[in-house]
Every structure is written in structure tokens, then in C-alpha cells.
Amino acid sequence: MIQRIQTLYMVIVVLLGGALPFFVHLWVDDKGGQVFAGNELWISLVFYISAALALWAIIKYGNRKNQFVMNRLNMILNLFLLGFFVYRSLNLSGEIAISEKGIGMLIPVFSIVFLVLANRAIKKDEDLVKSVDRLR
């Protein structure tokens, strides 16, 4: 159902992936300019795909197994994005003077956490439905 707690978790993932990366910077380049997700096309596409998958999972609230699979795919996508951010942060120079990493690099971590919480709630609902079916 749409009023479940997993819907709230997935709405948070939609907001994290669809809006927040364009307001917080991901890193600072060598010229001192802040790099946002809108500056890099493929990073913005990955964030949009992540938000779209979460939104699609919300819309498909009637099929909990489908929601579960979509959230798993979204977690894998966010893990790839997180891996790129870790690779990029290890290759940034200038760590002696100031930190060049932005808070936006943590967005995939928060998305993964909320997707795990959503999958736990979906699993709990599925177990509840199965237990009610056993009583009939």
C-alpha cells in the first residue's frame, strides 16, 4: 500500500537522487570550482535513474516482490556510483592543504541505507501476508 513506511523511505531516496546532488557539490576541481552533479552528464543521469527506479518502485506498490527487486537494482546502481566517487576521491590531489571532497559524495551511502530499510519493511509486509494466508 502507498501509506506504508517503505514508501516514505523510497520518497527520501527519490529526493536524495533527484534533487540533492544538484544543490550540494560533489568535489572541488583543481581550479577551485565546485563540481555539481549537473556539471557531469553521466553522473546526473545515474542520479536521475536512481530516483526514477525508486519512484517506479513506489508506483508498483501492489507487487511487493517487484518492489524488492527494483530496490536491489537501485542499490547496485548506487554502489557503482559510490565506487566511482571513492575512486575519484582517491585520485584528487591537494589533500594536504584542504579537503576537496564535497558532502555530495555521501548521497549514494544514504540512498543505500534507506533502500535497505525499505526492503526490510517490504519483507516484513510479505511475511505478514504469508502468515495471514497460513491461518485461512
VMD Tcl script that builds the backbone (N, CA, C; Angstrom):
set m [mol new atoms 408]
animate dup $m
set s [atomselect $m all]
$s set {name element resname resid chain x y z} {
  {N N MET 1 A 0.833 -1.182 0.000}
  {CA C MET 1 A 0.000 0.000 0.000}
  {C C MET 1 A 0.880 1.247 0.000}
  {N N ILE 2 A 0.282 2.313 -0.395}
  {CA C ILE 2 A 1.031 3.549 -0.564}
  {C C ILE 2 A 1.351 4.225 0.768}
  {N N GLN 3 A 0.614 3.925 1.834}
  {CA C GLN 3 A 0.841 4.622 3.097}
  {C C GLN 3 A 1.804 3.871 4.017}
  {N N ARG 4 A 2.505 2.909 3.517}
  {CA C ARG 4 A 3.453 2.145 4.321}
  {C C ARG 4 A 4.747 2.918 4.544}
  {N N ILE 5 A 5.537 2.455 5.506}
  {CA C ILE 5 A 6.789 3.138 5.848}
  {C C ILE 5 A 7.810 3.012 4.729}
  {N N GLN 6 A 7.762 1.899 3.958}
  {CA C GLN 6 A 8.731 1.760 2.873}
  {C C GLN 6 A 8.514 2.823 1.800}
  {N N THR 7 A 7.301 3.318 1.673}
  {CA C THR 7 A 7.038 4.402 0.726}
  {C C THR 7 A 7.762 5.669 1.165}
  {N N LEU 8 A 7.763 5.939 2.463}
  {CA C LEU 8 A 8.483 7.103 2.982}
  {C C LEU 8 A 9.987 6.965 2.717}
  {N N TYR 9 A 10.519 5.769 2.943}
  {CA C TYR 9 A 11.939 5.547 2.678}
  {C C TYR 9 A 12.262 5.752 1.198}
  {N N MET 10 A 11.407 5.276 0.337}
  {CA C MET 10 A 11.669 5.415 -1.100}
  {C C MET 10 A 11.474 6.862 -1.569}
  {N N VAL 11 A 10.568 7.605 -0.922}
  {CA C VAL 11 A 10.428 9.033 -1.252}
  {C C VAL 11 A 11.702 9.782 -0.854}
  {N N ILE 12 A 12.295 9.401 0.257}
  {CA C ILE 12 A 13.559 10.009 0.656}
  {C C ILE 12 A 14.644 9.706 -0.375}
  {N N VAL 13 A 14.659 8.482 -0.902}
  {CA C VAL 13 A 15.635 8.124 -1.936}
  {C C VAL 13 A 15.380 8.929 -3.206}
  {N N VAL 14 A 14.115 9.155 -3.558}
  {CA C VAL 14 A 13.797 9.982 -4.729}
  {C C VAL 14 A 14.326 11.394 -4.533}
  {N N LEU 15 A 14.124 11.949 -3.346}
  {CA C LEU 15 A 14.629 13.297 -3.077}
  {C C LEU 15 A 16.154 13.340 -3.041}
  {N N LEU 16 A 16.769 12.310 -2.470}
  {CA C LEU 16 A 18.232 12.259 -2.426}
  {C C LEU 16 A 18.825 12.158 -3.827}
  {N N GLY 17 A 18.218 11.355 -4.679}
  {CA C GLY 17 A 18.766 11.156 -6.016}
  {C C GLY 17 A 18.311 12.169 -7.037}
  {N N GLY 18 A 17.133 12.735 -6.839}
  {CA C GLY 18 A 16.584 13.631 -7.841}
  {C C GLY 18 A 16.858 15.096 -7.625}
  {N N ALA 19 A 17.069 15.510 -6.396}
  {CA C ALA 19 A 17.208 16.942 -6.139}
  {C C ALA 19 A 18.511 17.311 -5.429}
  {N N LEU 20 A 18.876 16.574 -4.412}
  {CA C LEU 20 A 20.006 16.966 -3.571}
  {C C LEU 20 A 21.352 17.046 -4.292}
  {N N PRO 21 A 21.682 16.153 -5.244}
  {CA C PRO 21 A 23.000 16.248 -5.883}
  {C C PRO 21 A 23.206 17.527 -6.687}
  {N N PHE 22 A 22.143 18.236 -6.978}
  {CA C PHE 22 A 22.256 19.448 -7.768}
  {C C PHE 22 A 22.347 20.696 -6.893}
  {N N PHE 23 A 22.269 20.502 -5.562}
  {CA C PHE 23 A 22.398 21.609 -4.631}
  {C C PHE 23 A 23.653 21.518 -3.767}
  {N N VAL 24 A 24.176 20.315 -3.561}
  {CA C VAL 24 A 25.417 20.143 -2.813}
  {C C VAL 24 A 26.511 19.698 -3.773}
  {N N HIS 25 A 27.700 20.230 -3.573}
  {CA C HIS 25 A 28.777 19.910 -4.510}
  {C C HIS 25 A 29.381 18.544 -4.187}
  {N N LEU 26 A 29.868 17.902 -5.250}
  {CA C LEU 26 A 30.465 16.586 -5.102}
  {C C LEU 26 A 31.947 16.676 -4.756}
  {N N TRP 27 A 32.655 17.545 -5.443}
  {CA C TRP 27 A 34.063 17.787 -5.160}
  {C C TRP 27 A 34.449 19.139 -5.725}
  {N N VAL 28 A 35.666 19.552 -5.407}
  {CA C VAL 28 A 36.211 20.811 -5.914}
  {C C VAL 28 A 37.302 20.462 -6.913}
  {N N ASP 29 A 37.233 21.036 -8.109}
  {CA C ASP 29 A 38.240 20.716 -9.115}
  {C C ASP 29 A 39.543 21.465 -8.850}
  {N N ASP 30 A 40.518 21.242 -9.706}
  {CA C ASP 30 A 41.842 21.829 -9.475}
  {C C ASP 30 A 41.869 23.348 -9.633}
  {N N LYS 31 A 40.855 23.927 -10.281}
  {CA C LYS 31 A 40.784 25.382 -10.437}
  {C C LYS 31 A 40.047 26.054 -9.288}
  {N N GLY 32 A 39.548 25.268 -8.369}
  {CA C GLY 32 A 38.833 25.821 -7.220}
  {C C GLY 32 A 37.330 25.902 -7.421}
  {N N GLY 33 A 36.829 25.446 -8.545}
  {CA C GLY 33 A 35.388 25.463 -8.802}
  {C C GLY 33 A 34.705 24.228 -8.252}
  {N N GLN 34 A 33.526 24.423 -7.749}
  {CA C GLN 34 A 32.768 23.291 -7.212}
  {C C GLN 34 A 32.103 22.534 -8.352}
  {N N VAL 35 A 32.178 21.211 -8.275}
  {CA C VAL 35 A 31.573 20.349 -9.289}
  {C C VAL 35 A 30.288 19.777 -8.716}
  {N N PHE 36 A 29.184 20.056 -9.380}
  {CA C PHE 36 A 27.887 19.516 -9.001}
  {C C PHE 36 A 27.539 18.367 -9.941}
  {N N ALA 37 A 26.477 17.651 -9.639}
  {CA C ALA 37 A 26.069 16.543 -10.494}
  {C C ALA 37 A 25.620 17.041 -11.859}
  {N N GLY 38 A 25.110 18.263 -11.937}
  {CA C GLY 38 A 24.681 18.821 -13.213}
  {C C GLY 38 A 25.835 19.130 -14.150}
  {N N ASN 39 A 27.040 19.252 -13.601}
  {CA C ASN 39 A 28.206 19.533 -14.436}
  {C C ASN 39 A 28.682 18.299 -15.193}
  {N N GLU 40 A 28.465 17.136 -14.639}
  {CA C GLU 40 A 28.862 15.871 -15.261}
  {C C GLU 40 A 27.596 15.166 -15.733}
  {N N LEU 41 A 27.492 14.949 -17.036}
  {CA C LEU 41 A 26.258 14.405 -17.615}
  {C C LEU 41 A 25.962 13.006 -17.112}
  {N N TRP 42 A 26.943 12.133 -17.127}
  {CA C TRP 42 A 26.646 10.749 -16.772}
  {C C TRP 42 A 26.353 10.601 -15.280}
  {N N ILE 43 A 26.952 11.444 -14.447}
  {CA C ILE 43 A 26.641 11.379 -13.013}
  {C C ILE 43 A 25.207 11.834 -12.770}
  {N N SER 44 A 24.795 12.896 -13.461}
  {CA C SER 44 A 23.413 13.345 -13.299}
  {C C SER 44 A 22.438 12.303 -13.829}
  {N N LEU 45 A 22.792 11.613 -14.917}
  {CA C LEU 45 A 21.933 10.543 -15.435}
  {C C LEU 45 A 21.803 9.398 -14.436}
  {N N VAL 46 A 22.895 9.035 -13.795}
  {CA C VAL 46 A 22.838 7.952 -12.807}
  {C C VAL 46 A 21.968 8.356 -11.622}
  {N N PHE 47 A 22.093 9.592 -11.172}
  {CA C PHE 47 A 21.233 10.057 -10.080}
  {C C PHE 47 A 19.764 10.072 -10.508}
  {N N TYR 48 A 19.491 10.512 -11.735}
  {CA C TYR 48 A 18.107 10.508 -12.227}
  {C C TYR 48 A 17.551 9.092 -12.366}
  {N N ILE 49 A 18.377 8.170 -12.829}
  {CA C ILE 49 A 17.931 6.781 -12.952}
  {C C ILE 49 A 17.637 6.200 -11.574}
  {N N SER 50 A 18.477 6.528 -10.600}
  {CA C SER 50 A 18.250 6.057 -9.239}
  {C C SER 50 A 16.932 6.593 -8.687}
  {N N ALA 51 A 16.680 7.876 -8.909}
  {CA C ALA 51 A 15.419 8.470 -8.446}
  {C C ALA 51 A 14.232 7.875 -9.193}
  {N N ALA 52 A 14.393 7.626 -10.484}
  {CA C ALA 52 A 13.295 7.051 -11.274}
  {C C ALA 52 A 12.994 5.622 -10.842}
  {N N LEU 53 A 14.015 4.845 -10.529}
  {CA C LEU 53 A 13.787 3.480 -10.043}
  {C C LEU 53 A 13.037 3.484 -8.716}
  {N N ALA 54 A 13.400 4.392 -7.827}
  {CA C ALA 54 A 12.704 4.477 -6.540}
  {C C ALA 54 A 11.258 4.929 -6.738}
  {N N LEU 55 A 11.055 5.873 -7.637}
  {CA C LEU 55 A 9.696 6.334 -7.919}
  {C C LEU 55 A 8.864 5.226 -8.551}
  {N N TRP 56 A 9.474 4.468 -9.450}
  {CA C TRP 56 A 8.765 3.361 -10.094}
  {C C TRP 56 A 8.421 2.285 -9.057}
  {N N ALA 57 A 9.305 2.059 -8.098}
  {CA C ALA 57 A 9.027 1.089 -7.038}
  {C C ALA 57 A 7.871 1.566 -6.160}
  {N N ILE 58 A 7.762 2.867 -5.949}
  {CA C ILE 58 A 6.640 3.401 -5.180}
  {C C ILE 58 A 5.340 3.174 -5.937}
  {N N ILE 59 A 5.363 3.417 -7.233}
  {CA C ILE 59 A 4.148 3.266 -8.042}
  {C C ILE 59 A 3.711 1.798 -8.100}
  {N N LYS 60 A 4.664 0.881 -8.083}
  {CA C LYS 60 A 4.354 -0.545 -8.134}
  {C C LYS 60 A 4.155 -1.134 -6.739}
  {N N TYR 61 A 3.402 -0.422 -5.902}
  {CA C TYR 61 A 3.227 -0.861 -4.519}
  {C C TYR 61 A 2.412 -2.148 -4.409}
  {N N GLY 62 A 1.662 -2.497 -5.418}
  {CA C GLY 62 A 0.848 -3.712 -5.360}
  {C C GLY 62 A 1.659 -4.983 -5.489}
  {N N ASN 63 A 2.813 -4.909 -6.126}
  {CA C ASN 63 A 3.665 -6.073 -6.326}
  {C C ASN 63 A 4.921 -5.915 -5.470}
  {N N ARG 64 A 4.875 -6.493 -4.272}
  {CA C ARG 64 A 5.978 -6.306 -3.329}
  {C C ARG 64 A 7.266 -6.968 -3.797}
  {N N LYS 65 A 7.159 -8.094 -4.483}
  {CA C LYS 65 A 8.372 -8.754 -4.985}
  {C C LYS 65 A 9.052 -7.899 -6.047}
  {N N ASN 66 A 8.259 -7.253 -6.877}
  {CA C ASN 66 A 8.805 -6.363 -7.889}
  {C C ASN 66 A 9.471 -5.145 -7.233}
  {N N GLN 67 A 8.853 -4.626 -6.192}
  {CA C GLN 67 A 9.449 -3.521 -5.432}
  {C C GLN 67 A 10.794 -3.931 -4.856}
  {N N PHE 68 A 10.840 -5.107 -4.296}
  {CA C PHE 68 A 12.059 -5.617 -3.673}
  {C C PHE 68 A 13.188 -5.712 -4.701}
  {N N VAL 69 A 12.884 -6.244 -5.880}
  {CA C VAL 69 A 13.885 -6.386 -6.936}
  {C C VAL 69 A 14.340 -5.022 -7.450}
  {N N MET 70 A 13.414 -4.101 -7.626}
  {CA C MET 70 A 13.787 -2.760 -8.090}
  {C C MET 70 A 14.682 -2.053 -7.076}
  {N N ASN 71 A 14.397 -2.234 -5.806}
  {CA C ASN 71 A 15.249 -1.631 -4.781}
  {C C ASN 71 A 16.636 -2.256 -4.779}
  {N N ARG 72 A 16.713 -3.554 -5.030}
  {CA C ARG 72 A 18.021 -4.206 -5.129}
  {C C ARG 72 A 18.810 -3.659 -6.311}
  {N N LEU 73 A 18.155 -3.496 -7.457}
  {CA C LEU 73 A 18.826 -2.913 -8.620}
  {C C LEU 73 A 19.291 -1.488 -8.327}
  {N N ASN 74 A 18.471 -0.749 -7.617}
  {CA C ASN 74 A 18.827 0.616 -7.241}
  {C C ASN 74 A 20.035 0.616 -6.297}
  {N N MET 75 A 20.095 -0.349 -5.398}
  {CA C MET 75 A 21.255 -0.446 -4.510}
  {C C MET 75 A 22.530 -0.735 -5.300}
  {N N ILE 76 A 22.443 -1.621 -6.285}
  {CA C ILE 76 A 23.608 -1.931 -7.113}
  {C C ILE 76 A 24.050 -0.696 -7.888}
  {N N LEU 77 A 23.097 0.046 -8.433}
  {CA C LEU 77 A 23.420 1.278 -9.149}
  {C C LEU 77 A 24.105 2.287 -8.233}
  {N N ASN 78 A 23.605 2.429 -7.023}
  {CA C ASN 78 A 24.224 3.350 -6.067}
  {C C ASN 78 A 25.598 2.858 -5.611}
  {N N LEU 79 A 25.790 1.537 -5.550}
  {CA C LEU 79 A 27.112 1.016 -5.219}
  {C C LEU 79 A 28.125 1.339 -6.315}
  {N N PHE 80 A 27.719 1.241 -7.584}
  {CA C PHE 80 A 28.613 1.630 -8.676}
  {C C PHE 80 A 28.961 3.113 -8.591}
  {N N LEU 81 A 27.966 3.932 -8.307}
  {CA C LEU 81 A 28.207 5.366 -8.172}
  {C C LEU 81 A 29.126 5.653 -6.985}
  {N N LEU 82 A 28.918 4.966 -5.884}
  {CA C LEU 82 A 29.774 5.123 -4.721}
  {C C LEU 82 A 31.199 4.680 -5.035}
  {N N GLY 83 A 31.334 3.591 -5.782}
  {CA C GLY 83 A 32.662 3.136 -6.190}
  {C C GLY 83 A 33.378 4.163 -7.040}
  {N N PHE 84 A 32.650 4.806 -7.951}
  {CA C PHE 84 A 33.264 5.863 -8.747}
  {C C PHE 84 A 33.694 7.029 -7.872}
  {N N PHE 85 A 32.853 7.403 -6.919}
  {CA C PHE 85 A 33.195 8.514 -6.036}
  {C C PHE 85 A 34.430 8.190 -5.187}
  {N N VAL 86 A 34.535 6.954 -4.714}
  {CA C VAL 86 A 35.705 6.564 -3.932}
  {C C VAL 86 A 36.945 6.605 -4.824}
  {N N TYR 87 A 36.840 6.098 -6.044}
  {CA C TYR 87 A 37.959 6.148 -6.986}
  {C C TYR 87 A 38.356 7.592 -7.266}
  {N N ARG 88 A 37.368 8.423 -7.477}
  {CA C ARG 88 A 37.633 9.831 -7.776}
  {C C ARG 88 A 38.264 10.537 -6.568}
  {N N SER 89 A 37.801 10.230 -5.370}
  {CA C SER 89 A 38.350 10.892 -4.191}
  {C C SER 89 A 39.775 10.438 -3.903}
  {N N LEU 90 A 40.107 9.200 -4.253}
  {CA C LEU 90 A 41.478 8.749 -4.054}
  {C C LEU 90 A 42.429 9.360 -5.069}
  {N N ASN 91 A 41.914 9.819 -6.194}
  {CA C ASN 91 A 42.752 10.422 -7.223}
  {C C ASN 91 A 42.791 11.941 -7.147}
  {N N LEU 92 A 42.049 12.547 -6.229}
  {CA C LEU 92 A 42.103 14.001 -6.081}
  {C C LEU 92 A 43.381 14.399 -5.376}
  {N N SER 93 A 43.961 15.474 -5.832}
  {CA C SER 93 A 45.180 15.940 -5.188}
  {C C SER 93 A 44.857 17.090 -4.246}
  {N N GLY 94 A 45.835 17.521 -3.492}
  {CA C GLY 94 A 45.658 18.674 -2.619}
  {C C GLY 94 A 45.097 18.338 -1.264}
  {N N GLU 95 A 45.212 17.120 -0.829}
  {CA C GLU 95 A 44.647 16.727 0.453}
  {C C GLU 95 A 45.466 17.270 1.617}
  {N N ILE 96 A 46.663 17.739 1.368}
  {CA C ILE 96 A 47.484 18.265 2.455}
  {C C ILE 96 A 46.955 19.619 2.912}
  {N N ALA 97 A 46.618 20.484 1.961}
  {CA C ALA 97 A 46.189 21.845 2.305}
  {C C ALA 97 A 44.740 21.870 2.774}
  {N N ILE 98 A 43.822 21.472 1.906}
  {CA C ILE 98 A 42.397 21.473 2.237}
  {C C ILE 98 A 41.750 20.236 1.660}
  {N N SER 99 A 40.620 19.895 2.183}
  {CA C SER 99 A 39.881 18.766 1.651}
  {C C SER 99 A 39.075 19.213 0.442}
  {N N GLU 100 A 39.149 18.445 -0.630}
  {CA C GLU 100 A 38.467 18.813 -1.862}
  {C C GLU 100 A 37.209 17.985 -2.086}
  {N N LYS 101 A 36.880 17.157 -1.158}
  {CA C LYS 101 A 35.710 16.307 -1.322}
  {C C LYS 101 A 34.482 17.010 -0.764}
  {N N GLY 102 A 33.378 16.883 -1.475}
  {CA C GLY 102 A 32.146 17.500 -1.025}
  {C C GLY 102 A 31.255 16.512 -0.308}
  {N N ILE 103 A 30.254 17.031 0.358}
  {CA C ILE 103 A 29.309 16.183 1.078}
  {C C ILE 103 A 28.426 15.388 0.119}
  {N N GLY 104 A 28.364 15.816 -1.126}
  {CA C GLY 104 A 27.549 15.130 -2.118}
  {C C GLY 104 A 28.015 13.728 -2.429}
  {N N MET 105 A 29.257 13.413 -2.097}
  {CA C MET 105 A 29.759 12.059 -2.327}
  {C C MET 105 A 29.105 11.037 -1.403}
  {N N LEU 106 A 28.469 11.487 -0.347}
  {CA C LEU 106 A 27.815 10.573 0.592}
  {C C LEU 106 A 26.366 10.265 0.217}
  {N N ILE 107 A 25.848 10.902 -0.812}
  {CA C ILE 107 A 24.452 10.678 -1.197}
  {C C ILE 107 A 24.174 9.211 -1.532}
  {N N PRO 108 A 25.046 8.509 -2.290}
  {CA C PRO 108 A 24.772 7.088 -2.528}
  {C C PRO 108 A 24.746 6.250 -1.258}
  {N N VAL 109 A 25.535 6.611 -0.261}
  {CA C VAL 109 A 25.528 5.866 1.003}
  {C C VAL 109 A 24.173 6.006 1.687}
  {N N PHE 110 A 23.672 7.238 1.759}
  {CA C PHE 110 A 22.362 7.458 2.378}
  {C C PHE 110 A 21.253 6.782 1.579}
  {N N SER 111 A 21.371 6.799 0.262}
  {CA C SER 111 A 20.369 6.127 -0.572}
  {C C SER 111 A 20.356 4.631 -0.315}
  {N N ILE 112 A 21.535 4.040 -0.205}
  {CA C ILE 112 A 21.613 2.597 0.051}
  {C C ILE 112 A 21.008 2.263 1.411}
  {N N VAL 113 A 21.274 3.088 2.410}
  {CA C VAL 113 A 20.723 2.844 3.746}
  {C C VAL 113 A 19.193 2.884 3.711}
  {N N PHE 114 A 18.629 3.884 3.052}
  {CA C PHE 114 A 17.164 3.980 3.001}
  {C C PHE 114 A 16.558 2.877 2.138}
  {N N LEU 115 A 17.265 2.432 1.115}
  {CA C LEU 115 A 16.765 1.316 0.306}
  {C C LEU 115 A 16.787 0.008 1.096}
  {N N VAL 116 A 17.800 -0.182 1.924}
  {CA C VAL 116 A 17.842 -1.368 2.784}
  {C C VAL 116 A 16.693 -1.336 3.783}
  {N N LEU 117 A 16.441 -0.165 4.359}
  {CA C LEU 117 A 15.315 -0.041 5.295}
  {C C LEU 117 A 13.983 -0.309 4.591}
  {N N ALA 118 A 13.849 0.172 3.358}
  {CA C ALA 118 A 12.627 -0.074 2.597}
  {C C ALA 118 A 12.469 -1.564 2.299}
  {N N ASN 119 A 13.560 -2.231 1.943}
  {CA C ASN 119 A 13.469 -3.664 1.656}
  {C C ASN 119 A 13.135 -4.468 2.906}
  {N N ARG 120 A 13.629 -4.039 4.046}
  {CA C ARG 120 A 13.248 -4.716 5.298}
  {C C ARG 120 A 11.754 -4.564 5.560}
  {N N ALA 121 A 11.224 -3.386 5.334}
  {CA C ALA 121 A 9.791 -3.166 5.551}
  {C C ALA 121 A 8.962 -3.959 4.544}
  {N N ILE 122 A 9.424 -4.031 3.295}
  {CA C ILE 122 A 8.715 -4.822 2.283}
  {C C ILE 122 A 8.732 -6.294 2.671}
  {N N LYS 123 A 9.874 -6.784 3.140}
  {CA C LYS 123 A 9.984 -8.178 3.568}
  {C C LYS 123 A 9.070 -8.447 4.754}
  {N N LYS 124 A 8.975 -7.490 5.672}
  {CA C LYS 124 A 8.099 -7.650 6.827}
  {C C LYS 124 A 6.639 -7.726 6.390}
  {N N ASP 125 A 6.247 -6.887 5.431}
  {CA C ASP 125 A 4.877 -6.943 4.897}
  {C C ASP 125 A 4.608 -8.266 4.207}
  {N N GLU 126 A 5.574 -8.741 3.442}
  {CA C GLU 126 A 5.410 -10.015 2.734}
  {C C GLU 126 A 5.268 -11.163 3.727}
  {N N ASP 127 A 6.058 -11.153 4.786}
  {CA C ASP 127 A 5.942 -12.185 5.816}
  {C C ASP 127 A 4.597 -12.114 6.529}
  {N N LEU 128 A 4.085 -10.909 6.754}
  {CA C LEU 128 A 2.782 -10.742 7.395}
  {C C LEU 128 A 1.663 -11.314 6.515}
  {N N VAL 129 A 1.735 -11.059 5.235}
  {CA C VAL 129 A 0.733 -11.588 4.309}
  {C C VAL 129 A 0.796 -13.104 4.255}
  {N N LYS 130 A 2.004 -13.657 4.252}
  {CA C LYS 130 A 2.145 -15.116 4.235}
  {C C LYS 130 A 1.613 -15.741 5.511}
  {N N SER 131 A 1.826 -15.080 6.648}
  {CA C SER 131 A 1.344 -15.641 7.908}
  {C C SER 131 A -0.185 -15.591 7.980}
  {N N VAL 132 A -0.787 -14.578 7.399}
  {CA C VAL 132 A -2.249 -14.492 7.380}
  {C C VAL 132 A -2.809 -15.560 6.451}
  {N N ASP 133 A -2.122 -15.838 5.340}
  {CA C ASP 133 A -2.579 -16.868 4.421}
  {C C ASP 133 A -2.506 -18.250 5.051}
  {N N ARG 134 A -1.583 -18.468 5.964}
  {CA C ARG 134 A -1.483 -19.763 6.633}
  {C C ARG 134 A -2.656 -20.006 7.569}
  {N N LEU 135 A -3.234 -18.929 8.101}
  {CA C LEU 135 A -4.328 -19.083 9.057}
  {C C LEU 135 A -5.647 -19.435 8.373}
  {N N ARG 136 A -5.748 -19.217 7.087}
  {CA C ARG 136 A -7.025 -19.499 6.411}
  {C C ARG 136 A -7.285 -20.947 6.234}
}
mol reanalyze $m
mol bondsrecalc $m
mol representation Tube
mol addrep $m
